[in-house]
Amino acid sequence: MTGQTRRRWAAVLVVVAVFGAVPVVLAHRPAPAAGLAPAALRDRITASAGRAYHGYAQSAGALGLPPLSHLEELTALVSGTTEMRVWHAAADRWRVDVLGPGTERGLYQLPGEQYRWDYAESQLTRIVGEQPLRLPQAADLTPPELVRRLLRLGAGDRLEPLPSRRVAGMVAAGLRLVPAAPGTTVAHVDVWADPASGLPLQAELTARGARRPVFVTRFLELTLAAPDPAVLRPPGRTPGTGFTTTSAADVLAALDRWDSLTPPDRLAGYPRRDAVDGVSAAGSYGAGLARFVAVGVPGRLGDEVYGTAARWGRRLTVPGADAVLITAGPLSLLLVRAGPTYLVTGLVDASLMQRVAADLAGAVA
């Protein structure tokens, strides 16, 4: 290579380095103060549910939850990175695509029904009816959805101001939610939102004792405008495409037929509220971010989930029952087998879960 050629390549590398550094510099340049009090920002976030937008979001979890049987998608969501394309026109008209190497899975929400599209399998599934009881999915982890859910849970918790930050090219106002309820594993939740519309742009959840956030969700690109209606329509049924229909109501009815799986009226001193109206097999307990949910898991499925959890978790000493606890960052997951099997999960500490396990064992003794 001649000296002139080396100089040309050196110039090319300099240009590449400069242009490659531009996004980093822009993302970290100081953001002007948004001048919005935390309570006012919270109110704007709450009121932003009808705001239309579309963009590219990313969530990243460091919870390290093991791949539990029948819960693989959930564990992947909280223990890895999820890339999402989001189109939101209204509360009942939106689409979230999860992107992966060589694959794409889409969730389409239309009034009264959902469609799941698996690109790799060419499979379209229609889900009819509301789904008040289901496992978390990627659409729940976009910044707007997760932030509003956490603010609802922590409605009475302390709010603190945070410096403004640039997110997806926008100057975002910040607030910190500090839980007041005892028993939660969450130290604080940091939120940044567009001060004008209130749309949440980024959230960071930090566990007690942790120096860095254990879960982050944020927009990398965002447009505050309605998406093209055509993008909200699920793929049509064509030759070679599989198609099935299921009813959310049927799933709930099947679960509720197991009367023996109804959680106790009280757990760890907290009264039970039905997590879903009319479905006694799922109960909600606690307050604020120290809230947890107990669900009865029927028959062989319960045995399979418990068996997988026992290989990864810590066994608890509970008279009259088998119990295993898995802790992953702020998330606790408890399996108790005392005749029926119960799954309990929440952002709560191990001492509270120990009391829950004892109460579940005592309730069926």
Contacts in CASP RR format, 6 or more apart in sequence:
PFRMAT RR
TARGET T0000
AUTHOR 0000-0000-0000
METHOD contacts of the structure
MODEL  1
MTGQTRRRWAAVLVVVAVFGAVPVVLAHRPAPAAGLAPAALRDRITASAG
RAYHGYAQSAGALGLPPLSHLEELTALVSGTTEMRVWHAAADRWRVDVLG
PGTERGLYQLPGEQYRWDYAESQLTRIVGEQPLRLPQAADLTPPELVRRL
LRLGAGDRLEPLPSRRVAGMVAAGLRLVPAAPGTTVAHVDVWADPASGLP
LQAELTARGARRPVFVTRFLELTLAAPDPAVLRPPGRTPGTGFTTTSAAD
VLAALDRWDSLTPPDRLAGYPRRDAVDGVSAAGSYGAGLARFVAVGVPGR
LGDEVYGTAARWGRRLTVPGADAVLITAGPLSLLLVRAGPTYLVTGLVDA
SLMQRVAADLAGAVA
1 9 0 8 1.000
26 166 0 8 1.000
26 169 0 8 1.000
27 166 0 8 1.000
27 169 0 8 1.000
28 166 0 8 1.000
29 166 0 8 1.000
31 163 0 8 1.000
31 164 0 8 1.000
31 165 0 8 1.000
31 166 0 8 1.000
31 171 0 8 1.000
31 172 0 8 1.000
32 164 0 8 1.000
32 171 0 8 1.000
33 163 0 8 1.000
33 164 0 8 1.000
34 164 0 8 1.000
34 171 0 8 1.000
34 172 0 8 1.000
34 173 0 8 1.000
34 174 0 8 1.000
34 195 0 8 1.000
35 164 0 8 1.000
35 173 0 8 1.000
35 195 0 8 1.000
36 44 0 8 1.000
36 173 0 8 1.000
36 174 0 8 1.000
36 195 0 8 1.000
37 161 0 8 1.000
38 159 0 8 1.000
38 160 0 8 1.000
38 161 0 8 1.000
38 174 0 8 1.000
38 175 0 8 1.000
38 176 0 8 1.000
39 159 0 8 1.000
41 173 0 8 1.000
41 174 0 8 1.000
41 175 0 8 1.000
41 191 0 8 1.000
41 193 0 8 1.000
41 195 0 8 1.000
41 198 0 8 1.000
42 151 0 8 1.000
42 159 0 8 1.000
42 175 0 8 1.000
44 193 0 8 1.000
44 195 0 8 1.000
44 197 0 8 1.000
44 198 0 8 1.000
45 147 0 8 1.000
45 148 0 8 1.000
45 151 0 8 1.000
45 191 0 8 1.000
45 193 0 8 1.000
45 198 0 8 1.000
45 199 0 8 1.000
45 200 0 8 1.000
46 148 0 8 1.000
46 151 0 8 1.000
47 198 0 8 1.000
48 144 0 8 1.000
48 193 0 8 1.000
48 197 0 8 1.000
48 198 0 8 1.000
48 199 0 8 1.000
48 200 0 8 1.000
49 91 0 8 1.000
49 144 0 8 1.000
49 148 0 8 1.000
50 90 0 8 1.000
50 91 0 8 1.000
51 88 0 8 1.000
51 144 0 8 1.000
51 197 0 8 1.000
51 198 0 8 1.000
51 199 0 8 1.000
51 224 0 8 1.000
52 88 0 8 1.000
52 89 0 8 1.000
52 90 0 8 1.000
52 224 0 8 1.000
52 225 0 8 1.000
52 226 0 8 1.000
52 227 0 8 1.000
53 86 0 8 1.000
53 88 0 8 1.000
53 144 0 8 1.000
53 199 0 8 1.000
53 222 0 8 1.000
53 223 0 8 1.000
53 224 0 8 1.000
53 225 0 8 1.000
53 227 0 8 1.000
54 86 0 8 1.000
54 87 0 8 1.000
54 88 0 8 1.000
54 222 0 8 1.000
54 223 0 8 1.000
54 225 0 8 1.000
54 226 0 8 1.000
54 227 0 8 1.000
54 231 0 8 1.000
55 85 0 8 1.000
55 86 0 8 1.000
55 87 0 8 1.000
55 168 0 8 1.000
55 219 0 8 1.000
55 221 0 8 1.000
55 222 0 8 1.000
55 223 0 8 1.000
56 83 0 8 1.000
56 84 0 8 1.000
56 85 0 8 1.000
56 86 0 8 1.000
56 219 0 8 1.000
56 220 0 8 1.000
56 221 0 8 1.000
56 222 0 8 1.000
57 83 0 8 1.000
57 84 0 8 1.000
57 85 0 8 1.000
57 86 0 8 1.000
57 142 0 8 1.000
57 143 0 8 1.000
57 217 0 8 1.000
57 218 0 8 1.000
57 219 0 8 1.000
57 220 0 8 1.000
58 81 0 8 1.000
58 82 0 8 1.000
58 83 0 8 1.000
58 84 0 8 1.000
58 217 0 8 1.000
58 218 0 8 1.000
58 220 0 8 1.000
59 77 0 8 1.000
59 81 0 8 1.000
59 82 0 8 1.000
59 84 0 8 1.000
59 138 0 8 1.000
59 141 0 8 1.000
59 142 0 8 1.000
59 215 0 8 1.000
59 216 0 8 1.000
59 217 0 8 1.000
59 218 0 8 1.000
60 80 0 8 1.000
60 81 0 8 1.000
60 82 0 8 1.000
60 215 0 8 1.000
60 216 0 8 1.000
60 217 0 8 1.000
61 78 0 8 1.000
61 79 0 8 1.000
61 80 0 8 1.000
61 81 0 8 1.000
61 214 0 8 1.000
61 215 0 8 1.000
61 216 0 8 1.000
62 79 0 8 1.000
62 80 0 8 1.000
62 214 0 8 1.000
62 215 0 8 1.000
62 329 0 8 1.000
63 78 0 8 1.000
63 79 0 8 1.000
63 214 0 8 1.000
63 215 0 8 1.000
63 328 0 8 1.000
63 329 0 8 1.000
63 330 0 8 1.000
63 331 0 8 1.000
64 75 0 8 1.000
64 78 0 8 1.000
64 79 0 8 1.000
64 328 0 8 1.000
64 329 0 8 1.000
65 74 0 8 1.000
65 75 0 8 1.000
65 78 0 8 1.000
65 79 0 8 1.000
65 326 0 8 1.000
65 328 0 8 1.000
65 331 0 8 1.000
65 333 0 8 1.000
66 75 0 8 1.000
66 308 0 8 1.000
66 311 0 8 1.000
66 312 0 8 1.000
66 313 0 8 1.000
66 326 0 8 1.000
67 75 0 8 1.000
67 76 0 8 1.000
68 74 0 8 1.000
68 75 0 8 1.000
68 305 0 8 1.000
68 308 0 8 1.000
68 309 0 8 1.000
68 312 0 8 1.000
68 326 0 8 1.000
68 333 0 8 1.000
69 304 0 8 1.000
69 305 0 8 1.000
69 307 0 8 1.000
69 308 0 8 1.000
70 301 0 8 1.000
70 304 0 8 1.000
70 305 0 8 1.000
71 135 0 8 1.000
71 305 0 8 1.000
73 135 0 8 1.000
73 137 0 8 1.000
74 135 0 8 1.000
74 136 0 8 1.000
76 82 0 8 1.000
77 136 0 8 1.000
77 137 0 8 1.000
77 138 0 8 1.000
77 141 0 8 1.000
78 215 0 8 1.000
78 328 0 8 1.000
78 331 0 8 1.000
79 328 0 8 1.000
82 98 0 8 1.000
82 138 0 8 1.000
82 141 0 8 1.000
83 98 0 8 1.000
83 99 0 8 1.000
83 100 0 8 1.000
84 96 0 8 1.000
84 97 0 8 1.000
84 98 0 8 1.000
84 99 0 8 1.000
84 138 0 8 1.000
84 139 0 8 1.000
84 141 0 8 1.000
84 142 0 8 1.000
85 96 0 8 1.000
85 97 0 8 1.000
85 99 0 8 1.000
86 94 0 8 1.000
86 95 0 8 1.000
86 96 0 8 1.000
86 97 0 8 1.000
86 142 0 8 1.000
87 94 0 8 1.000
87 95 0 8 1.000
87 96 0 8 1.000
87 227 0 8 1.000
87 231 0 8 1.000
87 232 0 8 1.000
88 94 0 8 1.000
88 144 0 8 1.000
88 227 0 8 1.000
89 226 0 8 1.000
89 227 0 8 1.000
89 229 0 8 1.000
89 232 0 8 1.000
92 109 0 8 1.000
92 110 0 8 1.000
92 111 0 8 1.000
92 112 0 8 1.000
93 109 0 8 1.000
93 110 0 8 1.000
93 111 0 8 1.000
93 232 0 8 1.000
94 108 0 8 1.000
94 109 0 8 1.000
94 139 0 8 1.000
94 232 0 8 1.000
95 106 0 8 1.000
95 107 0 8 1.000
95 108 0 8 1.000
95 109 0 8 1.000
95 227 0 8 1.000
95 231 0 8 1.000
95 232 0 8 1.000
96 106 0 8 1.000
96 107 0 8 1.000
96 138 0 8 1.000
96 139 0 8 1.000
96 142 0 8 1.000
97 104 0 8 1.000
97 105 0 8 1.000
97 106 0 8 1.000
97 107 0 8 1.000
98 104 0 8 1.000
98 105 0 8 1.000
98 106 0 8 1.000
98 107 0 8 1.000
98 138 0 8 1.000
102 120 0 8 1.000
103 119 0 8 1.000
103 120 0 8 1.000
104 119 0 8 1.000
104 120 0 8 1.000
105 116 0 8 1.000
105 117 0 8 1.000
105 118 0 8 1.000
105 119 0 8 1.000
106 116 0 8 1.000
106 117 0 8 1.000
106 118 0 8 1.000
106 119 0 8 1.000
107 114 0 8 1.000
107 115 0 8 1.000
107 116 0 8 1.000
107 117 0 8 1.000
107 137 0 8 1.000
107 138 0 8 1.000
107 139 0 8 1.000
108 114 0 8 1.000
108 115 0 8 1.000
108 116 0 8 1.000
108 117 0 8 1.000
108 232 0 8 1.000
108 233 0 8 1.000
108 234 0 8 1.000
109 139 0 8 1.000
110 232 0 8 1.000
110 234 0 8 1.000
112 128 0 8 1.000
112 129 0 8 1.000
112 130 0 8 1.000
113 126 0 8 1.000
113 127 0 8 1.000
113 128 0 8 1.000
113 129 0 8 1.000
114 126 0 8 1.000
114 127 0 8 1.000
114 131 0 8 1.000
115 124 0 8 1.000
115 125 0 8 1.000
115 126 0 8 1.000
115 127 0 8 1.000
115 234 0 8 1.000
116 123 0 8 1.000
116 124 0 8 1.000
116 125 0 8 1.000
116 127 0 8 1.000
117 123 0 8 1.000
117 124 0 8 1.000
117 125 0 8 1.000
117 234 0 8 1.000
117 235 0 8 1.000
118 124 0 8 1.000
122 240 0 8 1.000
122 241 0 8 1.000
122 242 0 8 1.000
123 241 0 8 1.000
123 242 0 8 1.000
123 243 0 8 1.000
123 244 0 8 1.000
124 234 0 8 1.000
124 235 0 8 1.000
124 236 0 8 1.000
124 237 0 8 1.000
124 241 0 8 1.000
124 242 0 8 1.000
124 243 0 8 1.000
124 244 0 8 1.000
125 243 0 8 1.000
125 244 0 8 1.000
125 245 0 8 1.000
125 246 0 8 1.000
126 243 0 8 1.000
126 244 0 8 1.000
126 245 0 8 1.000
126 246 0 8 1.000
127 245 0 8 1.000
127 246 0 8 1.000
127 247 0 8 1.000
127 248 0 8 1.000
128 245 0 8 1.000
128 246 0 8 1.000
128 247 0 8 1.000
128 248 0 8 1.000
128 249 0 8 1.000
129 247 0 8 1.000
129 248 0 8 1.000
129 249 0 8 1.000
130 248 0 8 1.000
131 248 0 8 1.000
132 248 0 8 1.000
132 252 0 8 1.000
132 275 0 8 1.000
132 276 0 8 1.000
132 277 0 8 1.000
132 279 0 8 1.000
133 251 0 8 1.000
133 252 0 8 1.000
133 255 0 8 1.000
133 275 0 8 1.000
133 276 0 8 1.000
133 279 0 8 1.000
133 282 0 8 1.000
133 295 0 8 1.000
134 248 0 8 1.000
139 145 0 8 1.000
140 146 0 8 1.000
140 149 0 8 1.000
141 217 0 8 1.000
142 217 0 8 1.000
143 200 0 8 1.000
143 201 0 8 1.000
143 202 0 8 1.000
143 203 0 8 1.000
143 217 0 8 1.000
143 218 0 8 1.000
143 219 0 8 1.000
144 199 0 8 1.000
144 200 0 8 1.000
146 200 0 8 1.000
146 203 0 8 1.000
146 217 0 8 1.000
147 191 0 8 1.000
147 193 0 8 1.000
147 200 0 8 1.000
147 203 0 8 1.000
148 200 0 8 1.000
150 177 0 8 1.000
150 189 0 8 1.000
150 191 0 8 1.000
150 203 0 8 1.000
150 205 0 8 1.000
150 289 0 8 1.000
151 177 0 8 1.000
151 191 0 8 1.000
153 288 0 8 1.000
153 289 0 8 1.000
153 291 0 8 1.000
154 177 0 8 1.000
154 179 0 8 1.000
154 288 0 8 1.000
154 289 0 8 1.000
155 288 0 8 1.000
156 180 0 8 1.000
156 288 0 8 1.000
157 177 0 8 1.000
157 178 0 8 1.000
157 179 0 8 1.000
157 180 0 8 1.000
157 181 0 8 1.000
157 288 0 8 1.000
157 289 0 8 1.000
158 177 0 8 1.000
158 178 0 8 1.000
158 180 0 8 1.000
159 175 0 8 1.000
159 176 0 8 1.000
159 177 0 8 1.000
159 178 0 8 1.000
160 175 0 8 1.000
160 176 0 8 1.000
160 178 0 8 1.000
161 174 0 8 1.000
161 175 0 8 1.000
161 176 0 8 1.000
162 174 0 8 1.000
162 175 0 8 1.000
162 176 0 8 1.000
162 190 0 8 1.000
162 191 0 8 1.000
162 192 0 8 1.000
163 174 0 8 1.000
164 171 0 8 1.000
164 172 0 8 1.000
164 173 0 8 1.000
164 174 0 8 1.000
164 192 0 8 1.000
165 171 0 8 1.000
165 172 0 8 1.000
165 174 0 8 1.000
165 192 0 8 1.000
165 202 0 8 1.000
166 172 0 8 1.000
167 192 0 8 1.000
167 201 0 8 1.000
167 202 0 8 1.000
167 218 0 8 1.000
167 219 0 8 1.000
168 201 0 8 1.000
168 218 0 8 1.000
168 219 0 8 1.000
168 220 0 8 1.000
168 221 0 8 1.000
168 222 0 8 1.000
169 222 0 8 1.000
170 194 0 8 1.000
170 201 0 8 1.000
170 222 0 8 1.000
171 195 0 8 1.000
172 192 0 8 1.000
172 193 0 8 1.000
172 194 0 8 1.000
172 195 0 8 1.000
172 201 0 8 1.000
172 202 0 8 1.000
173 192 0 8 1.000
173 193 0 8 1.000
173 194 0 8 1.000
173 195 0 8 1.000
174 190 0 8 1.000
174 191 0 8 1.000
174 192 0 8 1.000
174 193 0 8 1.000
175 190 0 8 1.000
175 191 0 8 1.000
176 188 0 8 1.000
176 189 0 8 1.000
176 190 0 8 1.000
176 191 0 8 1.000
177 188 0 8 1.000
177 189 0 8 1.000
177 190 0 8 1.000
177 191 0 8 1.000
178 187 0 8 1.000
178 188 0 8 1.000
179 186 0 8 1.000
179 188 0 8 1.000
179 288 0 8 1.000
179 289 0 8 1.000
179 290 0 8 1.000
180 288 0 8 1.000
181 286 0 8 1.000
181 287 0 8 1.000
181 288 0 8 1.000
181 289 0 8 1.000
181 290 0 8 1.000
182 290 0 8 1.000
183 290 0 8 1.000
183 348 0 8 1.000
183 349 0 8 1.000
183 351 0 8 1.000
183 352 0 8 1.000
184 288 0 8 1.000
184 289 0 8 1.000
184 290 0 8 1.000
184 330 0 8 1.000
184 347 0 8 1.000
184 348 0 8 1.000
184 349 0 8 1.000
185 207 0 8 1.000
185 208 0 8 1.000
185 329 0 8 1.000
185 330 0 8 1.000
185 331 0 8 1.000
185 332 0 8 1.000
185 347 0 8 1.000
185 348 0 8 1.000
185 349 0 8 1.000
186 205 0 8 1.000
186 206 0 8 1.000
186 207 0 8 1.000
186 208 0 8 1.000
186 289 0 8 1.000
186 330 0 8 1.000
186 347 0 8 1.000
187 206 0 8 1.000
187 207 0 8 1.000
187 208 0 8 1.000
187 209 0 8 1.000
187 210 0 8 1.000
188 206 0 8 1.000
189 203 0 8 1.000
189 204 0 8 1.000
189 205 0 8 1.000
189 206 0 8 1.000
189 289 0 8 1.000
190 203 0 8 1.000
190 204 0 8 1.000
190 206 0 8 1.000
190 213 0 8 1.000
191 200 0 8 1.000
191 202 0 8 1.000
191 203 0 8 1.000
192 200 0 8 1.000
192 201 0 8 1.000
192 202 0 8 1.000
192 203 0 8 1.000
193 199 0 8 1.000
193 200 0 8 1.000
193 201 0 8 1.000
194 201 0 8 1.000
194 224 0 8 1.000
197 224 0 8 1.000
199 224 0 8 1.000
201 218 0 8 1.000
201 219 0 8 1.000
201 222 0 8 1.000
202 216 0 8 1.000
202 217 0 8 1.000
202 218 0 8 1.000
202 219 0 8 1.000
203 216 0 8 1.000
203 217 0 8 1.000
203 218 0 8 1.000
204 213 0 8 1.000
204 215 0 8 1.000
204 216 0 8 1.000
205 213 0 8 1.000
205 214 0 8 1.000
205 215 0 8 1.000
205 216 0 8 1.000
205 330 0 8 1.000
206 212 0 8 1.000
206 213 0 8 1.000
206 214 0 8 1.000
207 214 0 8 1.000
207 329 0 8 1.000
207 330 0 8 1.000
208 330 0 8 1.000
210 329 0 8 1.000
214 329 0 8 1.000
214 330 0 8 1.000
235 241 0 8 1.000
237 243 0 8 1.000
252 276 0 8 1.000
252 279 0 8 1.000
255 261 0 8 1.000
255 279 0 8 1.000
255 281 0 8 1.000
255 282 0 8 1.000
255 296 0 8 1.000
255 298 0 8 1.000
256 278 0 8 1.000
256 279 0 8 1.000
256 280 0 8 1.000
256 281 0 8 1.000
258 281 0 8 1.000
258 296 0 8 1.000
258 298 0 8 1.000
258 340 0 8 1.000
259 280 0 8 1.000
260 340 0 8 1.000
261 281 0 8 1.000
261 295 0 8 1.000
261 296 0 8 1.000
261 297 0 8 1.000
261 298 0 8 1.000
261 340 0 8 1.000
261 342 0 8 1.000
262 280 0 8 1.000
262 281 0 8 1.000
262 296 0 8 1.000
263 272 0 8 1.000
263 281 0 8 1.000
263 282 0 8 1.000
263 283 0 8 1.000
263 294 0 8 1.000
263 295 0 8 1.000
263 296 0 8 1.000
263 342 0 8 1.000
263 360 0 8 1.000
263 363 0 8 1.000
264 272 0 8 1.000
264 359 0 8 1.000
264 360 0 8 1.000
264 363 0 8 1.000
265 271 0 8 1.000
265 272 0 8 1.000
266 272 0 8 1.000
266 285 0 8 1.000
266 359 0 8 1.000
267 285 0 8 1.000
267 292 0 8 1.000
267 294 0 8 1.000
267 344 0 8 1.000
267 355 0 8 1.000
267 356 0 8 1.000
267 359 0 8 1.000
267 360 0 8 1.000
268 285 0 8 1.000
268 286 0 8 1.000
268 352 0 8 1.000
268 355 0 8 1.000
268 356 0 8 1.000
268 359 0 8 1.000
269 355 0 8 1.000
269 359 0 8 1.000
270 285 0 8 1.000
270 286 0 8 1.000
270 287 0 8 1.000
271 285 0 8 1.000
272 283 0 8 1.000
272 284 0 8 1.000
272 285 0 8 1.000
272 294 0 8 1.000
273 283 0 8 1.000
273 284 0 8 1.000
273 285 0 8 1.000
274 280 0 8 1.000
274 282 0 8 1.000
274 283 0 8 1.000
274 284 0 8 1.000
275 282 0 8 1.000
275 283 0 8 1.000
275 284 0 8 1.000
275 293 0 8 1.000
275 295 0 8 1.000
276 282 0 8 1.000
281 295 0 8 1.000
281 296 0 8 1.000
282 293 0 8 1.000
282 294 0 8 1.000
282 295 0 8 1.000
282 296 0 8 1.000
283 293 0 8 1.000
283 294 0 8 1.000
283 295 0 8 1.000
284 291 0 8 1.000
284 292 0 8 1.000
284 293 0 8 1.000
285 291 0 8 1.000
285 292 0 8 1.000
285 293 0 8 1.000
285 294 0 8 1.000
286 292 0 8 1.000
289 347 0 8 1.000
290 347 0 8 1.000
290 348 0 8 1.000
290 352 0 8 1.000
291 346 0 8 1.000
291 347 0 8 1.000
291 348 0 8 1.000
292 332 0 8 1.000
292 344 0 8 1.000
292 345 0 8 1.000
292 346 0 8 1.000
292 347 0 8 1.000
292 348 0 8 1.000
292 352 0 8 1.000
292 356 0 8 1.000
293 344 0 8 1.000
293 345 0 8 1.000
293 346 0 8 1.000
294 342 0 8 1.000
294 343 0 8 1.000
294 344 0 8 1.000
294 356 0 8 1.000
294 360 0 8 1.000
295 342 0 8 1.000
295 343 0 8 1.000
295 344 0 8 1.000
296 340 0 8 1.000
296 341 0 8 1.000
296 342 0 8 1.000
296 343 0 8 1.000
297 305 0 8 1.000
297 340 0 8 1.000
297 341 0 8 1.000
297 342 0 8 1.000
297 343 0 8 1.000
298 340 0 8 1.000
298 341 0 8 1.000
299 341 0 8 1.000
302 337 0 8 1.000
302 341 0 8 1.000
302 343 0 8 1.000
303 337 0 8 1.000
303 341 0 8 1.000
305 335 0 8 1.000
305 341 0 8 1.000
305 343 0 8 1.000
306 322 0 8 1.000
306 324 0 8 1.000
306 335 0 8 1.000
306 337 0 8 1.000
306 341 0 8 1.000
307 335 0 8 1.000
309 324 0 8 1.000
309 326 0 8 1.000
309 333 0 8 1.000
309 335 0 8 1.000
310 322 0 8 1.000
310 324 0 8 1.000
310 335 0 8 1.000
312 326 0 8 1.000
313 324 0 8 1.000
313 325 0 8 1.000
313 326 0 8 1.000
314 324 0 8 1.000
314 325 0 8 1.000
314 326 0 8 1.000
314 327 0 8 1.000
315 322 0 8 1.000
315 323 0 8 1.000
315 324 0 8 1.000
315 325 0 8 1.000
316 323 0 8 1.000
316 324 0 8 1.000
316 325 0 8 1.000
316 353 0 8 1.000
316 354 0 8 1.000
316 357 0 8 1.000
318 336 0 8 1.000
318 354 0 8 1.000
318 357 0 8 1.000
318 358 0 8 1.000
318 361 0 8 1.000
319 358 0 8 1.000
319 361 0 8 1.000
320 338 0 8 1.000
320 361 0 8 1.000
320 362 0 8 1.000
320 365 0 8 1.000
321 336 0 8 1.000
321 337 0 8 1.000
321 338 0 8 1.000
321 339 0 8 1.000
321 357 0 8 1.000
321 360 0 8 1.000
321 361 0 8 1.000
321 362 0 8 1.000
321 364 0 8 1.000
322 336 0 8 1.000
322 337 0 8 1.000
322 338 0 8 1.000
323 334 0 8 1.000
323 335 0 8 1.000
323 336 0 8 1.000
323 337 0 8 1.000
323 357 0 8 1.000
323 360 0 8 1.000
323 361 0 8 1.000
324 334 0 8 1.000
324 335 0 8 1.000
325 332 0 8 1.000
325 333 0 8 1.000
325 334 0 8 1.000
325 350 0 8 1.000
325 353 0 8 1.000
325 354 0 8 1.000
325 357 0 8 1.000
326 332 0 8 1.000
326 333 0 8 1.000
326 334 0 8 1.000
327 333 0 8 1.000
327 350 0 8 1.000
330 347 0 8 1.000
331 345 0 8 1.000
331 346 0 8 1.000
331 347 0 8 1.000
332 345 0 8 1.000
332 346 0 8 1.000
332 347 0 8 1.000
332 348 0 8 1.000
332 349 0 8 1.000
332 350 0 8 1.000
332 353 0 8 1.000
333 343 0 8 1.000
333 344 0 8 1.000
333 345 0 8 1.000
333 346 0 8 1.000
334 342 0 8 1.000
334 343 0 8 1.000
334 344 0 8 1.000
334 345 0 8 1.000
334 353 0 8 1.000
334 356 0 8 1.000
334 357 0 8 1.000
335 341 0 8 1.000
335 342 0 8 1.000
335 343 0 8 1.000
335 344 0 8 1.000
336 342 0 8 1.000
336 344 0 8 1.000
336 356 0 8 1.000
336 357 0 8 1.000
336 360 0 8 1.000
336 361 0 8 1.000
338 360 0 8 1.000
338 361 0 8 1.000
338 362 0 8 1.000
338 363 0 8 1.000
338 364 0 8 1.000
338 365 0 8 1.000
339 364 0 8 1.000
340 364 0 8 1.000
342 360 0 8 1.000
344 353 0 8 1.000
344 356 0 8 1.000
344 360 0 8 1.000
END
